Amino acid sequence: MWLGLLLGVMAMAGASLNEQDARLSNVRHLNLRYDLPTYKSADEWLQRAKLLRLQVQIACGLFPQIPKPPLNPRRIVCYEDEDIVVERVVLETLPNFYLTGNLYRPKKGKPPFPAVLHPHGHVPQPEGRLYERERIRAMAMAKLGFVVFAYDMVGYGDQFQVVHRAPETPQEHLWAISKGGIQTWNSIRALDFLLSLPEVDKKRIGCCGSSGGGTQTFLLAAVDDRLALAVPTKMVSAHMQGGCICENPPLLRIDTCNPEIVALFAPKPLLLISDDGDWTKETPRYEFPFVQSIYRLLGAEDRCANAHFSEGHDFAQSSREAYYSWAVRWLKNDGKPLSEPVKEPAMQLPEAQRFRVWGDDLPKPHNAVTWDALIEWLKGQANSVIEGMRPTDKKSLQQFQRLMRPALQVTLAVSVPTSEQIVATHAEQKEINGLSMARMWLGRKGFGDKIPSVFVPLSNPPAKKQLRREVVLLVSEKGAASEVWNGEGESAELAKLLTRFDVMAIDAFRTGMVSGERKTDVQFFVTYNRTDDAERIQDIVTAITHLRQEYDRVHIVGIGAAGLWVLMAAAVVELDGKIVVDANRFDANDDNEFVKRLFVPCLRRIGDLRTALALIAPRPLLVHNAHPNFPRNWAESTYSAANATQRLLLSEKPIAAKQISDWLISPAK
């Protein structure tokens, strides 16, 4: 049977084990030209869209959502003419953290009015929302009968609590805290503010921004269903994703790019404004046809359009007028085509200083939090939300698993390959210390991954066919396949003891034989690429999928630091087998431990080891060598909720190979 496992899916026979894993050199980045996918049906797209939207939410720190504190808006009129009123506005989007902006209100017409959000791009500082073209379009839209809220990027204009381009830390990324995430949160709260105004029609609210404001527009459009129209301007490209730290939250573009994120807004009205003079020059013939194909699948092709200009990377008048026309059509004219394009109204533009928020009548708040203090508050809130979700009975456990299994899979960026995608490549066979074994590669078609693996069949196969065929998968931080092949180390010791099972050992990414340097010297690496630990978890999932083709039951053993990789992999894959986790004295309360030993951005935000333990229950689980801060309470309470406490074994002491072997052999309770 073991030869069948090797040869039944064999490809490229005789490949050298010295071939390099493509993941060591292939790196995604913001300036790479991305191929755009093809979706054949609405159902196929909607399934993809559900996970992609979750990916955007997690990347921006929006899932699970923390409670929204009161906005405590402060408003002071600063300008008025015969058509509009402009106010200075301060919102408290988080406790003692302030969003600054201007509210433009029409004086003519009958409320409720349609409304629009105006995030700005990376215009010269300190102008922000008060840059001339930003004030022009805001006043124009108000004169056209829209309520407009123009608000600052963090660290721009009157928003003084953040240094906009200050580097972010891995510890922040563990909690999904980033400039881009905070800006998306501010956009959501800005939308909350508009929805609170009695003069605003809650079903007719749009968003439009250019360049970095375009990024803010499509991120809000991807995560907030209350938005009715979006116009991301001179930003949506398949070969430049946004060069600022505020446009690159961790995890955001793993296996995706901006056009696909923009398509999440379908089937609502979407206008892409592009230009010959910047990275959107190919939009009419490349990015827009892709987005249009999604709208076509959903029967809404007329709600998606592209306006292309030759004005350079500037929100100039022709581009602004295209925006006005689209907004008037869909937010004022019920989607009916206009008889003629909307022209920019004539106006006298007041000086920017008049619209500044802070002054004698509205001084900067003395209690404004620093970025570091905000991070600590966000971490505390996120932790409280997760702790409040801990399952206490069977029903709450099932609800938690339905909600959080996809979230963990998305955070780990794990794909569960189909059997057709698995490639197994035979290399060589030998016998050592009485064990027959064969080396092979495992991988997935189109990914370039090459996982060194060693297969050891039963040394004493039963005379009759087993009723349930079982296999043990070994993973070690030192490279289990290399250890077994060389007959040394804990993996080899276990392989000798597991005489009642077939055994497969793998060298997960950058362990054992795959120990080469990885190319990581690109900006925002974790926005576009899996970390080493995420790749290792993927390798375990790939190996499990391969083994499940032949075996009824797959057991997994993680040795050393690999115990945590096994814990995560077992949480996202359905399998009928026992799980052995060496917790390796990992302090689950220490962010620095995660950075050094289990670095996956956003992992702490969605519950880290706690969530994984709750997703594994009620499968048989042995955890040993546990630190006092291992989340034992989560393991015990979730197994109690599953009425499976007898299937959980926790020990702070290391357990020897013989004890592990005996536990695997013992009947499951």
N, C-alpha and C positions, 0 to 999 in steps of 0.2 A: 504493500500500500504506500509505503514511503517513497518508493521509486515513482509510483503513479503521481504522487504529489509533486515530485520534482519535474517529471517529464511531461505530465499531462498539460501543463501550461507553459512549457519551455519555449523560449525564443532566443535567437542569436547564440546558439550552443557554442561553448568554448570561449566565451568572452573573458577577457583578462580581468582579474581582480584589482589590477592597478589602474583601471579606467576611473577617471575622476567623476565624482558626483557633480552634476551641472550646477547645483545650488551653491557651490563654493564660489563660483565666478559669475553666475547670472544674478544681476541685481536690477531691481526696478527703481525708477526715480522720476522726478517731476517733469523732466524734459525728454523722457523716452516717448517714442511714437507708439501708441497702443492700437492693436487690432481691435475692432469693435465686434461684439458677438452678433449672432443671428438667432432670433427666436421665431419658432415656426408656428406657435399658437398663442392665444391669449393666456391659456392656462399655464403654459410653460413660462411665460413672462411673469405672470402673477405669483407663481411659486418662487421665482428668482427675486422678484421685487419684495416679497415678504421678508426674506433673509437679508437682502441688501439694505432695506430700511432699518432693520434691527442693527445691522452693522454700523450705519451712520449714527443711530441713536447711542449705541454703546461708545463709539469713538468720541462723540461729543459729550460724554458724561451724562447722558439723559436717561439711562436705563440701568437699574430701576430708578424711577423718578423720585427725587427728594421733594418734600413738601414745599409749596410756594409760599414764601412769607408775604405779608401785605406790601403793596407797592408804595404806599404813603406818598402819593404824588404831590408835588409842589409846583404851582403854575402862577406865572406873573406875566401880564400882557406887556409886550415890549414894542409893538408896532401895530398900526391900524391905518387903512385907507378906505376908499369907498367900496372895495371888493373883498378884502380879507382882513383877518385879525391874526397876529402872530404872537405866540406866548413862549416864554422861557419855561422849560420843564425839567424837573429832576424826579427820577424814579429810583426807589430803593429795591433793586432787583434781587439782592441778597442782603441780609442784615448789615447795615452800615457800608454797603457797596452801592455806588451810585451810577446810574445811567443818565447822561445829560443829552438834551436835544431841544428842538423847537417844534411846536405844534402850530400848523397853519390851518385856519378855519375859514371857509367861505362865508360871506355875509349875505349873499344873495341865494335864492333858491329855497326849497322846502326840505327840511330834514325828514327822515334820516338820509345822510349823504353817503355815497361810497367813500372808501378811505384807502390810503396807500402808506406803506412803510418805505422810507428812503434810507437804507444803509449806504454809506459812502465808501469809496475805495482808498487806495494809498496815495491820496493827494498830498500836497506839501503840508507839513506840520508848521504851525499848530492849527491851521484853518479847519481841517476835518470837515464837518458838515457845512461849514461856513465858506468853503471854497466857492468861488463865484458861480461855476456851473451848477453846483449843488443848490445854492440859493435860487438860481434862476428856475430850475426845474420844479423846486418845491413851490415857489410862488406861482408859477404857471399852472401847476395842477390845482392849486387852491382856487385860482381864478376860473378854472374850468369846472369847478363845483365839487372838488374832492377835499376831504379832510386829509392832511398830510402830517405824518410824524417823521421828521428827519433827526437821526440820532447818531451819536459818536461811536466810532470804534474804541475799544479799550486803549487808553494811552494817547488818544487823539483829542483835539479840540478842548473841551472842558472836562473830559474824563481824565482825572489826574492820579488815579490810584495804581495804575499799571504802567510799567515800561513796556511799550508795545512789542519790541523785538528782543526783549531779554530772553536768554536761553532758558529752556525748560529742562527739568531734571527727570531722570528715570523714575525717581520716587513719585513725582507728580503724575507721570504717565501710568504708573500702576493703578492709580485711582481715577484714571480717565480725566485728569485735570489738565487743561491746555488753554492757550489764548483763544484758539478756534472754538473750543467747547464753551468757554465763557461768553464769547460773542454770540454764539447760537442761542445760549440761554437768554442773553439780553434781547435778542430778536423775538424770542418767544414771549418774554415779559413785555416788550414793546407792543406786541400783538394783543396781549392781555389788556394793556392800557387802552388801546383803541377800542377794544370790545367793551370796555367799561364806560365809554362815552355815550350818553343818550342820543347825541346827534349823529352817531355812526350806524350805518346799516351793517349788522353783524354778518350778513351773508355776502357782502360785496367789499371784501378787503383784499388788496393786492400788495405785492412787494417788488421793488425795482432798485437795483444798484449796479454800478459799473465797476469793472476790474475786480479788486478785492471785495467791493460791494456786491458784485455779481456772485462771488463765492458765497457770501453771506445769504444772498437771495436764494440760491438753489439749495443750500443746506437747510434753511428754514422751510422751504417748500417740500423737502424730502421728509421732514419729521413732524410737521404740524398740519393736520388735515383741515384746519379752520381757514387756511389761506385759499382764496378763490382765483387768484391770478398771479403769475410770476413772469418777470422780464429780466433775466440775467444778461447783462450787457458786456460785450467784448471780453468774455472770460471763458466761455465753454469751448474747450479744445481737447483733442485727443493727443496732443504732443506738448502741452504745457499746462500743468495742473494748478499753478499758483505758487509763487516763489517766496511768500512770506510765512513766517512761523504761525500766523493766525489762520492760515489756510490749510494747515497740515497737521491736524490732530492725529495721534497715533492710531493705527489700525484702519484709518478711513479709506485708503485706496488699495488695500491688499486685494488682488484679483479683480480690481475694477478701476474705472477712471471717470472723469467728470461727466462725459456725455451719458453714461449709464446712470449716474446719480441723478442727473437732471431729468432723465426719463421717468423717474419715480413720481413726478408730478402728474403724469398722464392719468386720466383724460382731461384735466382742467386746462384752461387757456394758458398757453406758454408761447412767448415770443423770444427767440434768440436774436439778439442784435450783434452783428459781427462786422469785421473791417479788414480791408486789404492790407492795412499797415501794422498789424500785430499778429499774434499767434492764432487769431480766429479767421485768418485769411482763407482757410480751406473749408470753413463751416458750410457754405452752400452745397459743396459736392461731397463732403465726408461726414462731418458730425451731424448736420441737420437731417440728411436722409436716414441715418440710424434712428434719431429721436422720432422722426416722422413715421418710421416703420412701427414703432411701439404704439403710437397714437392710432395708426391704421389697424393694428391688431385689436384695439379696443373700440373701434368704430368711431373715432373722434379726430379724424385727420384734419378737419377744418379748424380745430382748436389749437393747432400747432403751426407756427409760421417762423420765417427767417427774414430779417431785414438786413441787407448787406450794404456797406458804405465804403468810401475811401477818404476817411477823415483822420486816420491815425488812431492811436490808442487814447481817444478823448471822447467824452460824452458830449459831443458837439451838437449843434442845433438840429441837423437832419436826423440824427439818432434820437434826440429827445422827442422830436415830433412823431417819429415812428412809435415811440413809447406812448405818447399822449393818445394817438389814434387807437392803439390796441387797448389801452385802458378804458377809453370812452366807449369803444365798441362793446367790450365784454362786461364792464362794470356799470355802464349807464344806458346802453342801447340793447340789452338782452341778447348780445351776440350777433345782432343783425349788422351786415356790412354797412359802413358809412358811405354816404353819397360823395364825400370828398375828404381828403386827409385833414387832420386837425393841425392848425397852424399855432405856433407859439404866441400867446397873447403879448401885446405890448405892455411894458412895465417900467417903472422907475425903481431901480434896485437900491434899497437902503444900504448904508455901509455895514459891514459885517459886525463891527463892534457893538452895534445896537442889539444884536441877537445873542451876545454872550450871556451865559447862564449866571455866572457868579458875579456878585457886586455887593454894594453896601446893603441893599434890601434883601439879598439872598447870599449870605457869606458861605464859604466852604465849610462843611460840617466838621467840627473838631473831633468827632468820634469816627471818622472815616478809617476803615481797616486797611492795613497793608496787604500786599499780595501774599506774603507768608502767613499772615493771620487768616486770610480768606481760605487758603489751602487747608489749614488745620480745621477750620469750621466745616468745610466741604467734606473732608475725610470723616469727621465725626458724624455728620448727617448721613453720609453714605453707609457708614458702618451701622448706624442705628436702624436704617431702613432694612439692611440685610438681616440684622438680628431680629427685627420684628417679623421677618418672613419665615423664621425657623419653624419647620413643621412640627405639630404636636399630636396629630392623629392621622389616620390613614387618608382621609379626604384631603387634608391640607398638604400631606406629602405628595399625593398625586397631582394636586394643583401646582405645587412648587416644581415638580419634575416636568410637567407640561410647559411651564413658563420658562424655566431656567436651563433645560437641556439645550434648546436651540441657542440660548444666550451664551452658554459656555462654549458650544461648538463654534459659534461666530467669533467669540473672543480669542479662542485658540487658533482660529483660521484653519480648522481641520476640515478636510473633505473625506468623506467615506467613499472610497472608490468602488465601482461595480466590479464584478468578477472579470468582465471583459476588459477593464482598464488595467488589470494587474499583469505585470510582465515578470516572469520568473526565468532566470538565465542560469543554467547549470554550468559549473566551473570544473570541479574535481572532487575525487573521493579518496578517503584513506581510513586507516584504522590506527587508533592510539589508545593505550591503556585498556584494551579490550573493547573499545567502543568503535563501531563502524559509523562513519559520518561522511557527509557530502557538503561541499561549499557551493553557494549560489548567490546571485544577485536578486533582490526584489526591487520593484519600482512600479511606476505608473506611466502609462503611455502619455507622451507629450509633456512630462514634467522634468525629465532628465535626472530624476533621483535614482541613486544606486545604493541599496542597503545591503552591505555584506551580511550573509546569513549562513548558518550552519545547521544542518538537519541531522538529528541522531535518532534512528528508529529504535523501537523496543529491542532490548538485548535478548530477551526471552519471550518472543511472541507467543500468545496462547495458541493451543492446538485448534480451538474453534474460533470463529469470528466473534469479536467482541460485540456485545449488544449495543454499547455506546462507545464509540471511538473517541479517545481523549488525547489531548496534546498539551504540553506546557511550553509557554513562550517565556524565554529568559531575556531580561534586559539589564545591563549593568552600565554604570557610569564609565567603566574602564573598557567597555566593548565586550559584550557577552560572547559574540561569535568568535572573536579573536581568542578569548580565554579558553573556550571549549576546543577550538581547533588546535591550540597549543598545549592543551592539557594542563592548564594552570589557572589558579584563581578560584574565587567562590563560584563562578558560573560553571567551571569544569567539575568542581566538587558536587554541585547540585545535579548536573547532568548524569554523573555516575550513580547518584542515589535514586534518581527518578526512574527506576527500572520498570515500573508499571505503565509508563507513558512514553509515547513518542515525544521528542523534545526539539524545539527550534530555538536557536539563539540568534540575536541580531546585534550588529554594531549600529546603534542609533546615530543620527547625524553628528559628525565630528567626534565620535568616540572610536576606540579601537583602530581599525584600518583607515577610517575616514577622519583623519586628524589634521588635514591641511588647513591653511589659513583661508579665511573667508573675506571676500571683498565687501566692505561695509562703508567705504569712504565716500558716501553721498549724503547730501542734505536730507534730513527728515527720513532716515533709513526705516524707522519703525512705522512710518505712515504707509509705506509701500511694500514692506518685506516682513516675513515672519522672522522672529528671533530664533536663535539656535535652539532654545528650549521648546518653542512651538514646533520647529521642524522635527525635533526628537519625538514629540508627542504624535505628530503626523506619521512618523515611521512606525510607531507601535500600532497605530490604527491601520496602516497599510498591511502590516504583518498579520494582524488579527483578521482582517478581511480575507487575506490569502488563505489562512488556515481554516477559516469557516467554510471554505469550499469543500473540504474533505472531512472535517471533524464535527461531531455532534457537540462536543464540549471543548472549549479553549480556556485553559487556566493561564494566569499571567503572574510572573514573579519579577518585582523590581528590586535591584540590588544597589545599595549605596544611594547616591543622588538620583538614580533612575527610579527609585521608589515613587518619587513625586511625579515623574513623567507618567508612570504606570497609573497612578491615582487619577490623573487628569484624563488619560486615554480611556480608562475603564468607565469614567463618568459619562462620556459622550457616545460610547458604542454599546449597543445591545449585545450581550453575550451571556451564554449559560456556562459559567465556570467560576472557579475560586480566584481571588485576587490577593496577592501578598505584596505589601508595601513596606519597604524599609524607609521609615520617616527620617532617618539620618540626622536625628537631633535638630531638626529644622524648627526654628522659632517662628511660628506663624503670626506673631504680633509685631515682627520687626521688618519694616520696609526694606532695609538694607539686605536682609537675608533673601528676600524675593529678588532683588536686583542681582545679587551674586549667584543665586542657586536655582531660581525659578522665575526668570524674567520674561513675563508676557504682559505687555501693556494692557491696561483696563482690567486685569485679572482680579485685583482687590475690589474694584468697583462692583463686580458682579458676584462677589462672595468668596473668592479664592478657594482654599481647601474645604471650607464649610459647605459651599455649594456642591463641590465634587463629592463629598461624603454623602450628602443628601440624595444625590443622583445615583449613587451606587447601591444604596439600600433597596431591596433586602438581600442582595447577593452576598455570598460568604466572603468576608473580608478579614484579613489578618494584618494588623498594623503593629510593627515593633520598632524598637529604638526611637521612641517618640520623646520629643522635648516636652517639658511640663506645659508649655504654651501651645502644644498641639490641640486643635479644637475637639477635644474628647467629648465635651458636652453636646456638640452637634452630632457626632457619630452615635452616641448613646441615645439621644432623644429621637433621632430619625429612625434608628433601628427599632426603638421602642414603638414609635408611631407605625412602623411596618409590621409590628408583632413578630420581630425576627431578632431579638436580642441574642439568641443562642447562636446566631450566624456571625456575630461580631466578636473578635478577639483583639484586645488592645494591650500593649506592653511597652513600658518605658525602657525595658532592657532589650538588647539585641538578642535575636533568636538564631540559633545555629542552623546550619543547612539540614542536619538530620531532623530537627524539629519541624522545619518547613516541609520537608519531604513527607514526614508522617502526617502533617495536617492536610496536605494535598491528597494523600491516599485515603484518609479517614472519610467515612460517608458524610455527605452534607446533611445538616440537621434541618 
